Amino acid sequence: MPFRIKISDQNQDIIRKLTNLFNFSHEGIISNISISVSLQSNYHFDLEHAENTNTTGQYVRAEIFFGKMSGISNYIIYKALFDQHYRRNLSEKEFAKLVKLHLQHGLKILSDNIIDKEIGITTSHYDFLISIIKKGTELIDDTKSRAITPIKDITAYPQPISFDLGETEEKESLTIRLNDLKEFDSHHIAIAGMTGSGKTEIVKDILYQIYQQTNGQLNFIFFDYKGEGKSEKIFPFLKATDCKNIDVLQDGFKVNPLSYICLKNERVRRYNIKSFIDAIASIETKLGTVQKHTLQTVLSNCFDKGEENIHPTLQEVFRELQDYYEENNIKIDTLYTIIDDLSRDIFRTSNEEKKVYEKNLYLSLPKTLSDTLRQLFVFITLNYLLSIFNTCDDVVPNSDRINPLRYIIVIDEAHVYLKNKNARKILEELLRVIRSKGVVVIMISQGPSDYKRSDFDFASQVKLPICLNIKDKDYKLIKSFIGTPKSEHHLRQLIESLDNGRGIINIKEPQLISIKQFWKRSV
C-alpha cells in the first residue's frame, strides 16, 4: 500500500520557498522535481550504510510526492523507476527509505543552485529548471538522425567490375557484372550454405577476382566470426589480395571508433554519440535507459573536456566512466564491464587515426572472446563505417549505367546477428543507406531462413542471392530466397542436385553451377 514519509522541518522550509519562488499551485510539484533531479544525477544510495533518516517533522501522504493521473496515484510509476534505478525489485520498506533519501538529495541540489545562489532575484531560476528538463529529455531517443562530421569524399572505382561465379551445367562460365545497373539495381550479395558447402571459399574467390581486376583499388573488410585468421589455409588468400590479418584480441584493432563523432557542432555530436550507444545497446540488451544515459553523459563529458580537434579514445572514456561510478556510488555493472573490455582488449588505439577503408583487412574474432564481445566489435565497427560513408556523396552512374563502387563489407556467420531483433535494425539500415554510397555488403549465413524475418526480409535488399548446399532443402524456403522461377519443376530438380561445391542462382532463370573456390587456385 502507498506509504507516508516524514519530512524534516528544514526540507519543508526549502519546499515552501521554492514553491513560492516558482509560483507553483502546490508543494507536491517541488517534491516531484526534487526526486527526479536526484534520480537524473544517477546517484545511488547504499542502504546498509545510509544515515538514519528518522527525523522530526511532519508526515506527508505518497500522493503528494507522486501525484495522480485520472484520479489514480502515480505511485506504481515511481516504484518502477526506483526498481530500474537500483536494478532490482525493492521492498516497500526499501522504497520508502530511498524515496526520502532521494528527496533530501534533490532538495539539496535545488537549494544549492537556486536558494543559496539567490538566482531567484532574476529569471535565472527558470533557466535552471529548464536545464533540468532539457537534460531529462536526452534520456528519450526520439531521433534517428545520423548527421556526422563531414570528411573528404572517398574515391570510388568507376570502371565495370565483373567476376566468374562458377561453371554452369553446360560448362559455361557464369559471369556477374557487379556494378552494371542494367543487370542489378543493388550490389549486395547474400550467400546461404551449411558447413562444408564452400560459402567462405566462394567469397574469397570473388574478392580475389575483384582485387585483380581493380588492381587493388576497391578495398574490402572481412569480419571472420569463427576466428580462423591464424590458420595456414587463410595465408594464401591474404598474400594474394595484399590483405592485413588482424586478430582483434592478440593484435587489437588500432582504430578509434569515436573518431567519426562531430567535434564542432554540439547538436550533431549528440546525435553521433547516440548512434554509438545504439550500436552497443543493439547487442548488449541488458543496458537500460539509465545506463545508456550514463554512457551518454560520460561521452559528452569526455568531448567537453578534451583537447580541441582531438577525439577522446575509448581508454579515456573508460577512465571517465570509472570516476563517474566512484563519484556517484555506482556498483560495477554490465556497462562498466563492456567499456572496460572494449578499451583494454579490443580497440587499442591512440589518436593516430587509421583509415580502415584504404586497405584490405581480415578481422579475426577468436572464440576465446565471448559472443557478446565479438558481436559488439562487429557492430561498433559497422556503425563506424556506416557513419563514415554516410558523409560521402551518393555515387552517380555513368552513361553506360555503370555504378562506381567505394568499398566491400563481408559479414561472415550473419545468422548470429540476424536472429537479434535490435541488431537486425542496424543491418537493415546498413543495407538500405550504404547502397547509394557505392558500398557492397556480402552476407554469409547457414540457410535461407536466416534472411527472412517477420519484421524484415533481408533478401529483398539483395539482388544476388546464392543458395549453396543446405540442410533444409525446402522448396518454398529456397524459392523465397532466390526468387520465383519460371518453372517450379525445374527448380525442384536443381534443389535435388544440390551438393557441396554447387549452388543455385536465379538471374533470368534458376541455374545450377559448380562454384569457384579460392583454395583451388594456384596463387
Secondary structure, 3 states (H helix, E strand, C coil): CCCEEEEEHHHHHHHHHHHHHHCCCCCHHHHHHHHHHHHHCCCCCCCCCCCCCCCCEEEEEHHHHHCEECCEECHHHHHHHHHHHHCCCCCHHHHHHHHHHHHHHHHHHHHHHHHCCCHHHCCHHHHHHHHHHHHHHCCCCCCCCCCCCCCCCCCCECCCCEEEEEEECCCCEEEEECCECCCCCCCCEEEECCCCCCHHHHHHHHHHHHHHHHCCCCEEEEEECCCCCCCHHHHHHHHHCCEEEEECCCCCCCCCCCCCCCCCCHHHHHHHHHHHHHHHHHHCCCCCHHHHHHHHHHHHHHHHHCCCCCCCCHHHHHHHHHHHHHHCCCCCCHHHHHHHHHHHHHCCCCCCCCCHHHCEEEEECCCCCCHHHHHHHHHHHHHHHHHHHHCCCCCCCCCCCECCECEEEEECCCHHHHCCHHHHHHHHHHHHHHHHHCEEEEEEECCHHHCECCCCEHHHHCCEEEEECCCCCCHHHHHHHHCCCCCHHHHHHHHHCCCCCEEEEECCCEEEEEECCHHHCCC
